[in-house]
Amino acid sequence: MKKEDNQRRIKNVLFVGMTDYDFSKDNPTLKKKFEAFSEGFNSYVLARGKGWHIYKYNTNFYLIPRFLGKINMPIWLILAFFRGLVIIPTKHIDTIIVQSPALEGFVGTLLKILTRRELIVEAHGDWINSYFYYFSIPFEKQFKKVFIKLGRFSLKRADKVRVISTYIHMLAEKYAAPVTFYEFAAFTDIDIFKAEKNLSWEKRIVYVGGLYRLKGVQFLIEAFGKLHRDFPGYKLIIVGDGPYKQELESFTKKLKKEDYNDVVFTGRKELSEVKDIMKNCNVVVLPSLSEGLGRVLIEAAMLGKPIIGSNIDGIPDLIKEGINGYLFERGNVKDLEQKIRKIIENPELAEKMGNAGREYMIQKYSTEKYFDSFIKMIND
Protein backbone atom coordinates (compact mmCIF):
# COMPACT_ATOMS: atom_id res chain seq x y z
CA MET A 1 0.00 0.00 0.00
CA LYS A 2 2.80 2.41 0.87
CA LYS A 3 4.46 1.76 -2.50
CA GLU A 4 1.21 2.56 -4.34
CA ASP A 5 0.82 5.81 -2.36
CA ASN A 6 4.35 6.86 -3.34
CA GLN A 7 3.60 6.15 -6.98
CA ARG A 8 0.46 8.29 -6.85
CA ARG A 9 2.43 11.23 -5.48
CA ILE A 10 4.76 11.26 -8.51
CA LYS A 11 3.22 13.43 -11.21
CA ASN A 12 3.27 12.69 -14.92
CA VAL A 13 4.33 15.81 -16.81
CA LEU A 14 3.99 16.47 -20.55
CA PHE A 15 6.33 19.09 -22.05
CA VAL A 16 4.98 20.62 -25.28
CA GLY A 17 7.41 22.63 -27.39
CA MET A 18 9.04 22.98 -30.80
CA THR A 19 12.53 22.07 -29.60
CA ASP A 20 14.39 19.82 -32.08
CA TYR A 21 15.81 16.64 -30.53
CA ASP A 22 18.55 14.63 -32.21
CA PHE A 23 19.11 11.21 -30.66
CA SER A 24 21.62 9.98 -33.25
CA LYS A 25 24.26 10.47 -30.53
CA ASP A 26 24.25 10.89 -26.76
CA ASN A 27 23.73 14.35 -25.33
CA PRO A 28 25.24 14.68 -21.81
CA THR A 29 23.30 17.89 -21.09
CA LEU A 30 19.92 16.34 -21.92
CA LYS A 31 20.87 13.23 -19.98
CA LYS A 32 21.68 15.25 -16.87
CA LYS A 33 18.52 17.34 -17.16
CA PHE A 34 15.94 14.62 -17.71
CA GLU A 35 17.49 12.06 -15.39
CA ALA A 36 17.42 14.69 -12.63
CA PHE A 37 13.78 15.45 -13.45
CA SER A 38 12.95 11.76 -12.96
CA GLU A 39 13.85 12.16 -9.27
CA GLY A 40 10.80 14.40 -8.85
CA PHE A 41 8.32 13.49 -11.59
CA ASN A 42 7.81 11.40 -14.74
CA SER A 43 8.65 13.27 -17.96
CA TYR A 44 6.94 13.01 -21.34
CA VAL A 45 8.05 15.29 -24.18
CA LEU A 46 6.07 16.25 -27.30
CA ALA A 47 8.48 18.00 -29.65
CA ARG A 48 10.24 17.84 -33.04
CA GLY A 49 12.79 15.35 -34.33
CA LYS A 50 13.33 11.97 -35.94
CA GLY A 51 11.66 8.96 -34.36
CA TRP A 52 7.99 8.62 -33.54
CA HIS A 53 8.52 7.47 -29.95
CA ILE A 54 11.90 7.21 -28.20
CA TYR A 55 12.55 6.31 -24.57
CA LYS A 56 15.82 7.83 -23.39
CA TYR A 57 17.19 9.47 -20.24
CA ASN A 58 14.24 8.10 -18.21
CA THR A 59 11.93 10.08 -20.50
CA ASN A 60 9.37 9.30 -23.22
CA PHE A 61 9.95 11.51 -26.27
CA TYR A 62 7.13 11.78 -28.82
CA LEU A 63 8.57 13.46 -31.90
CA ILE A 64 7.10 15.00 -35.04
CA PRO A 65 9.59 15.41 -37.92
CA ARG A 66 10.36 18.67 -39.67
CA PHE A 67 9.03 18.84 -43.22
CA LEU A 68 7.59 21.28 -45.79
CA GLY A 69 10.00 24.07 -44.87
CA LYS A 70 8.50 27.27 -43.46
CA ILE A 71 4.95 25.93 -43.22
CA ASN A 72 6.18 23.22 -40.84
CA MET A 73 5.24 25.32 -37.81
CA PRO A 74 1.45 25.41 -38.26
CA ILE A 75 1.45 21.75 -39.31
CA TRP A 76 3.43 20.82 -36.19
CA LEU A 77 0.97 22.72 -33.98
CA ILE A 78 -1.99 20.84 -35.47
CA LEU A 79 -0.28 17.43 -35.21
CA ALA A 80 0.92 18.19 -31.66
CA PHE A 81 -2.63 19.02 -30.59
CA PHE A 82 -4.08 15.74 -31.86
CA ARG A 83 -1.16 13.70 -30.57
CA GLY A 84 -1.47 15.40 -27.19
CA LEU A 85 -5.13 14.37 -27.05
CA VAL A 86 -3.96 10.75 -27.26
CA ILE A 87 -0.95 10.97 -24.94
CA ILE A 88 -2.66 12.80 -22.05
CA PRO A 89 -5.30 10.19 -21.18
CA THR A 90 -3.27 7.10 -22.10
CA LYS A 91 -0.23 8.18 -20.06
CA HIS A 92 -2.32 9.69 -17.24
CA ILE A 93 -0.70 13.11 -17.60
CA ASP A 94 -1.25 15.41 -14.63
CA THR A 95 0.49 18.58 -15.81
CA ILE A 96 1.04 20.14 -19.24
CA ILE A 97 4.02 22.50 -19.63
CA VAL A 98 4.28 24.71 -22.73
CA GLN A 99 7.47 26.50 -23.76
CA SER A 100 5.91 29.73 -24.99
CA PRO A 101 2.67 31.63 -24.28
CA ALA A 102 1.80 32.16 -27.94
CA LEU A 103 2.13 29.17 -30.28
CA GLU A 104 2.77 26.18 -28.00
CA GLY A 105 0.69 28.00 -25.40
CA PHE A 106 -2.37 28.00 -27.63
CA VAL A 107 -2.07 24.24 -28.21
CA GLY A 108 -1.43 23.55 -24.52
CA THR A 109 -4.39 25.65 -23.44
CA LEU A 110 -6.75 23.82 -25.79
CA LEU A 111 -5.43 20.53 -24.37
CA LYS A 112 -5.99 21.83 -20.82
CA ILE A 113 -9.59 22.85 -21.59
CA LEU A 114 -10.44 19.51 -23.20
CA THR A 115 -8.63 17.23 -20.74
CA ARG A 116 -8.93 19.36 -17.55
CA ARG A 117 -5.26 19.03 -16.65
CA GLU A 118 -3.02 21.52 -14.87
CA LEU A 119 -1.28 23.97 -17.23
CA ILE A 120 2.10 25.63 -16.67
CA VAL A 121 2.99 28.30 -19.23
CA GLU A 122 6.69 29.08 -19.60
CA ALA A 123 8.05 32.29 -21.13
CA HIS A 124 11.69 32.04 -22.19
CA GLY A 125 11.71 35.27 -24.17
CA ASP A 126 9.65 38.07 -25.70
CA TRP A 127 7.02 36.00 -27.54
CA ILE A 128 5.47 39.14 -29.08
CA ASN A 129 8.46 40.82 -30.74
CA SER A 130 11.31 38.31 -31.01
CA TYR A 131 9.95 36.46 -34.08
CA PHE A 132 10.38 39.66 -36.09
CA TYR A 133 14.07 39.87 -35.16
CA TYR A 134 14.53 36.28 -36.32
CA PHE A 135 12.80 36.70 -39.67
CA SER A 136 11.48 39.39 -41.94
CA ILE A 137 7.71 38.78 -41.78
CA PRO A 138 5.11 40.80 -43.72
CA PHE A 139 2.14 42.34 -41.90
CA GLU A 140 4.20 42.70 -38.72
CA LYS A 141 1.66 44.81 -36.81
CA GLN A 142 -1.15 42.38 -37.53
CA PHE A 143 0.91 39.36 -36.49
CA LYS A 144 1.96 41.05 -33.25
CA LYS A 145 -1.69 41.58 -32.39
CA VAL A 146 -2.28 37.87 -32.98
CA PHE A 147 0.68 36.91 -30.74
CA ILE A 148 -0.62 39.20 -27.99
CA LYS A 149 -4.07 37.57 -28.17
CA LEU A 150 -2.60 34.04 -28.23
CA GLY A 151 -0.34 34.84 -25.29
CA ARG A 152 -3.18 36.34 -23.30
CA PHE A 153 -5.37 33.30 -24.11
CA SER A 154 -2.85 30.90 -22.53
CA LEU A 155 -1.60 33.10 -19.68
CA LYS A 156 -5.16 33.88 -18.51
CA ARG A 157 -5.85 30.15 -18.24
CA ALA A 158 -2.52 29.05 -16.78
CA ASP A 159 -2.41 27.50 -13.33
CA LYS A 160 1.23 28.55 -12.94
CA VAL A 161 3.63 30.69 -14.98
CA ARG A 162 7.38 30.24 -15.21
CA VAL A 163 9.67 33.03 -16.47
CA ILE A 164 13.44 33.26 -16.78
CA SER A 165 14.16 36.93 -16.04
CA THR A 166 12.80 40.10 -14.45
CA TYR A 167 11.87 41.58 -17.83
CA ILE A 168 9.96 38.49 -18.98
CA HIS A 169 8.21 38.40 -15.59
CA MET A 170 6.96 41.96 -16.10
CA LEU A 171 5.87 41.20 -19.67
CA ALA A 172 3.95 38.03 -18.75
CA GLU A 173 2.34 39.67 -15.73
CA LYS A 174 0.61 42.17 -18.03
CA TYR A 175 -1.46 39.39 -19.61
CA ALA A 176 -1.69 36.67 -16.95
CA ALA A 177 -4.42 36.01 -14.43
CA PRO A 178 -3.41 36.32 -10.73
CA VAL A 179 -1.40 33.07 -10.48
CA THR A 180 1.86 31.98 -8.87
CA PHE A 181 4.95 33.00 -10.85
CA TYR A 182 8.20 31.03 -10.72
CA GLU A 183 11.37 32.77 -11.90
CA PHE A 184 14.52 30.80 -12.69
CA ALA A 185 16.87 30.45 -15.67
CA ALA A 186 16.75 27.86 -18.45
CA PHE A 187 18.88 24.77 -17.90
CA THR A 188 22.51 24.60 -18.89
CA ASP A 189 25.10 22.27 -17.45
CA ILE A 190 27.04 25.04 -15.73
CA ASP A 191 28.87 22.55 -13.51
CA ILE A 192 31.35 21.78 -16.28
CA PHE A 193 32.12 25.52 -16.52
CA LYS A 194 32.29 25.96 -12.77
CA ALA A 195 34.75 23.06 -12.41
CA GLU A 196 37.16 24.24 -15.12
CA LYS A 197 40.49 25.40 -13.66
CA ASN A 198 42.76 25.48 -16.71
CA LEU A 199 42.05 29.05 -17.82
CA SER A 200 44.09 31.52 -19.86
CA TRP A 201 43.70 35.03 -21.30
CA GLU A 202 44.34 34.88 -25.02
CA LYS A 203 43.60 37.64 -27.50
CA ARG A 204 40.15 36.37 -28.39
CA ILE A 205 36.70 37.91 -28.39
CA VAL A 206 34.02 35.21 -28.40
CA TYR A 207 30.37 34.99 -29.42
CA VAL A 208 28.39 31.79 -28.80
CA GLY A 209 24.84 31.23 -30.03
CA GLY A 210 22.58 30.71 -33.00
CA LEU A 211 23.31 32.69 -36.15
CA TYR A 212 20.05 34.55 -36.59
CA ARG A 213 19.40 38.22 -37.28
CA LEU A 214 17.99 38.47 -33.75
CA LYS A 215 21.42 37.75 -32.23
CA GLY A 216 22.98 40.97 -33.57
CA VAL A 217 26.28 39.33 -34.55
CA GLN A 218 26.64 41.79 -37.45
CA PHE A 219 27.15 44.61 -34.91
CA LEU A 220 29.92 42.65 -33.19
CA ILE A 221 31.67 41.98 -36.51
CA GLU A 222 31.53 45.68 -37.38
CA ALA A 223 32.84 46.68 -33.95
CA PHE A 224 35.66 44.15 -34.27
CA GLY A 225 36.66 45.65 -37.63
CA LYS A 226 37.13 49.03 -35.94
CA LEU A 227 38.98 47.56 -32.94
CA HIS A 228 41.29 45.40 -35.00
CA ARG A 229 43.16 48.40 -36.34
CA ASP A 230 44.38 49.19 -32.81
CA PHE A 231 44.60 45.57 -31.59
CA PRO A 232 45.78 43.58 -34.62
CA GLY A 233 46.66 40.48 -32.58
CA TYR A 234 43.03 39.80 -31.63
CA LYS A 235 40.67 37.28 -33.18
CA LEU A 236 36.88 37.21 -33.18
CA ILE A 237 35.60 33.66 -32.67
CA ILE A 238 31.96 33.10 -33.70
CA VAL A 239 30.62 29.79 -32.39
CA GLY A 240 27.29 28.56 -33.72
CA ASP A 241 25.24 27.93 -36.81
CA GLY A 242 21.99 29.11 -38.33
CA PRO A 243 20.25 30.55 -41.39
CA TYR A 244 22.01 33.93 -41.07
CA LYS A 245 25.51 32.44 -41.32
CA GLN A 246 26.00 33.03 -45.04
CA GLU A 247 24.92 36.65 -44.74
CA LEU A 248 27.29 37.17 -41.80
CA GLU A 249 30.17 35.65 -43.75
CA SER A 250 29.41 38.00 -46.67
CA PHE A 251 29.25 40.93 -44.25
CA THR A 252 32.63 39.91 -42.80
CA LYS A 253 34.25 39.89 -46.24
CA LYS A 254 33.54 43.61 -46.51
CA LEU A 255 36.11 44.22 -43.78
CA LYS A 256 39.73 44.86 -44.71
CA LYS A 257 41.53 41.65 -45.62
CA GLU A 258 43.64 41.56 -42.44
CA ASP A 259 40.51 42.09 -40.34
CA TYR A 260 38.53 39.46 -42.26
CA ASN A 261 41.25 36.82 -41.74
CA ASP A 262 40.90 37.17 -37.97
CA VAL A 263 37.15 36.46 -37.89
CA VAL A 264 36.66 32.72 -37.39
CA PHE A 265 33.33 30.90 -37.85
CA THR A 266 33.65 27.59 -36.03
CA GLY A 267 30.16 26.21 -36.70
CA ARG A 268 28.10 24.49 -34.03
CA LYS A 269 30.02 22.96 -31.12
CA GLU A 270 29.14 20.63 -28.27
CA LEU A 271 28.94 22.20 -24.80
CA SER A 272 32.33 20.83 -23.74
CA GLU A 273 33.90 22.32 -26.89
CA VAL A 274 32.22 25.67 -26.22
CA LYS A 275 33.74 25.62 -22.73
CA ASP A 276 37.21 24.94 -24.17
CA ILE A 277 36.89 27.93 -26.52
CA MET A 278 35.56 30.35 -23.89
CA LYS A 279 38.02 29.37 -21.14
CA ASN A 280 40.91 30.89 -23.08
CA CYS A 281 39.27 34.10 -24.32
CA ASN A 282 39.47 37.69 -23.14
CA VAL A 283 35.76 38.53 -23.21
CA VAL A 284 32.42 37.00 -24.25
CA VAL A 285 29.89 39.22 -26.06
CA LEU A 286 26.14 38.73 -26.58
CA PRO A 287 24.92 41.55 -28.89
CA SER A 288 21.29 40.38 -29.19
CA LEU A 289 18.37 42.51 -30.34
CA SER A 290 16.12 40.53 -27.96
CA GLU A 291 17.11 37.99 -25.30
CA GLY A 292 15.06 36.34 -22.57
CA LEU A 293 18.14 36.01 -20.35
CA GLY A 294 21.32 34.87 -22.13
CA ARG A 295 22.60 31.66 -20.56
CA VAL A 296 25.90 31.79 -22.48
CA LEU A 297 26.72 34.80 -20.28
CA ILE A 298 26.18 32.63 -17.19
CA GLU A 299 28.55 30.00 -18.65
CA ALA A 300 31.20 32.61 -19.51
CA ALA A 301 30.99 34.21 -16.08
CA MET A 302 31.36 30.78 -14.45
CA LEU A 303 34.72 30.61 -16.26
CA GLY A 304 35.73 33.92 -14.72
CA LYS A 305 35.42 35.91 -17.95
CA PRO A 306 34.04 39.46 -18.21
CA ILE A 307 30.83 39.66 -20.22
CA ILE A 308 29.28 42.28 -22.50
CA GLY A 309 25.67 42.31 -23.67
CA SER A 310 22.94 44.48 -25.10
CA ASN A 311 21.04 46.50 -22.51
CA ILE A 312 17.73 44.78 -23.29
CA ASP A 313 15.23 42.29 -21.89
CA GLY A 314 16.80 39.82 -19.43
CA ILE A 315 20.49 40.58 -20.02
CA PRO A 316 20.69 43.26 -17.26
CA ASP A 317 19.77 40.50 -14.78
CA LEU A 318 23.20 38.99 -15.52
CA ILE A 319 25.44 41.99 -16.16
CA LYS A 320 26.08 44.46 -13.38
CA GLU A 321 27.53 47.49 -15.15
CA GLY A 322 31.23 47.96 -14.45
CA ILE A 323 31.26 45.11 -11.91
CA ASN A 324 31.23 41.88 -13.93
CA GLY A 325 31.00 43.39 -17.42
CA TYR A 326 29.35 46.09 -19.50
CA LEU A 327 25.99 46.77 -21.11
CA PHE A 328 25.76 48.60 -24.42
CA GLU A 329 22.92 50.22 -26.32
CA ARG A 330 21.25 47.69 -28.61
CA GLY A 331 22.59 47.95 -32.16
CA ASN A 332 25.03 50.76 -31.28
CA VAL A 333 28.35 49.67 -32.83
CA LYS A 334 30.32 52.59 -31.40
CA ASP A 335 29.09 51.88 -27.85
CA LEU A 336 29.90 48.18 -28.23
CA GLU A 337 33.38 48.96 -29.58
CA GLN A 338 34.10 51.24 -26.62
CA LYS A 339 32.99 48.63 -24.08
CA ILE A 340 35.17 45.92 -25.63
CA ARG A 341 38.06 48.39 -25.80
CA LYS A 342 37.81 49.05 -22.04
CA ILE A 343 38.28 45.36 -21.30
CA ILE A 344 41.12 44.88 -23.80
CA GLU A 345 43.01 47.91 -22.47
CA ASN A 346 42.59 46.95 -18.80
CA PRO A 347 43.60 43.31 -18.21
CA GLU A 348 43.58 43.71 -14.42
CA LEU A 349 40.03 45.11 -14.54
CA ALA A 350 38.99 42.27 -16.86
CA GLU A 351 40.22 39.67 -14.38
CA LYS A 352 38.56 41.48 -11.48
CA MET A 353 35.26 41.57 -13.40
CA GLY A 354 35.60 37.88 -14.22
CA ASN A 355 36.06 36.96 -10.56
CA ALA A 356 33.07 39.09 -9.51
CA GLY A 357 30.90 37.54 -12.22
CA ARG A 358 31.83 34.01 -11.20
CA GLU A 359 30.86 34.63 -7.57
CA TYR A 360 27.55 36.21 -8.61
CA MET A 361 26.59 33.32 -10.91
CA ILE A 362 27.54 30.64 -8.38
CA GLN A 363 25.24 32.25 -5.81
CA LYS A 364 22.28 32.76 -8.16
CA TYR A 365 22.35 30.13 -10.94
CA SER A 366 23.59 26.81 -9.57
CA THR A 367 22.43 23.52 -11.11
CA GLU A 368 21.04 22.46 -7.73
CA LYS A 369 18.85 25.57 -7.54
CA TYR A 370 17.50 24.90 -11.03
CA PHE A 371 16.38 21.34 -10.27
CA ASP A 372 15.04 22.27 -6.84
CA SER A 373 13.04 25.14 -8.37
CA PHE A 374 11.65 23.01 -11.19
CA ILE A 375 10.58 20.10 -9.02
CA LYS A 376 9.05 22.52 -6.48
CA MET A 377 7.07 24.22 -9.26
CA ILE A 378 5.66 20.87 -10.41
CA ASN A 379 4.73 19.67 -6.95
CA ASP A 380 3.40 22.89 -5.38
C-alpha positions, 0 to 999 in steps of 0.5 A: 500500500505504501508503494502505491501511495508513493507512486500516486504522489509522482506526477506525470508531466507532458512538455509541449514545445518545438525544440528539435531533438537529435538522438543519433548520438548521446547528449550529456546535457539532456541526460543530466537534465531529464534524469534529474527530473525523474527524481521528482516526476515522470517526464513526457516530451512532445516536440520535433525530431526523428523517431515517432517514440523514443525512450531515453534518459528516463523520459518518453519523447514523442517526436514529429519530424520537420518537413515542408519548410517554413509551413512546418510550424502550423502543421506541427501545432496541429499534429501536436494538438491531436497527438497530445489528445492521445498521450494525455489520457493514455499516459495519465498526464497530470500537468502540461508545460508549454514553452511559450505563451503564444504558439505552444501556449495556444495548443497547450491551453486547448489541451488543458480545456479539453482534458482538464489538466493543470497547465504551466505556461513558460516564457523564455523570451519576448514572444510578441516581438522576437519572431520579427528579429529572427525573420522578416515577416510581412504584416508585422503589426497584424501578427503582433496583435495575434501573438498578444491575443494568443499569449493572453489566451494561454496566460489567462488560463494558466495554473502557474507561470514560469519566467526566466528573467525580471523583464519576462516576468513583467511582460507576462504579468501584463497578460496573466491572471493572478497566479503563482509566478516562478522565476529561474533560468533555463537549464545549462550544465554550468557545472562543467564551466564551474569546475574548469580550472585550466584558464588563460587570457588569449587575445580572443573575443568570443560569441556563442549562439545561433546565427540569426538576425535576432542575435545581432552578430553583425554589430559585433563583426563591425565593432571588431573591424574598428577595434582590429586596427588598434589591436591587430593580434586579436581574433573574433571567434563566432561559435554557432550555426543558423540561417544567417551564417552566409549573410554574416560571412558575406558581411565579414568579407567587406572588412579589410583583408587583415581584419577578415582573416581574424574572424573565425566561424567555427560552426556548431560545437558541443557544450564541452567544446564551447567551454574549451573555446571560452576558457581561453578568451578575453571577453564574451559578447552577446549583442542580441536585439532581444534575449530572454536572459542569455545563458551563455553569459552565465557560462562565460561568467562561471569561467571567470570571464568578463561579459558584454551584452545588449542592454535589453530584456533579461540581459541586465539580470546577468550583467552588473555594469562595471562590476562583472562586465558592460551593457551597451545600447542595442545595435550601437556599434560605437558603444559596443566597440568602446565597451570591448576596448575598455576590457582589452586595455585593462587586463587587471580590470577584466580579471577582477570583473571575471572573478566578480561575475563568477561569484555572482553566478555561483550564488544565483544560478547553480544547477542544484537551484534549477532542479530544486526550483523546477521540481518545487514548481511541479509539486506545489 
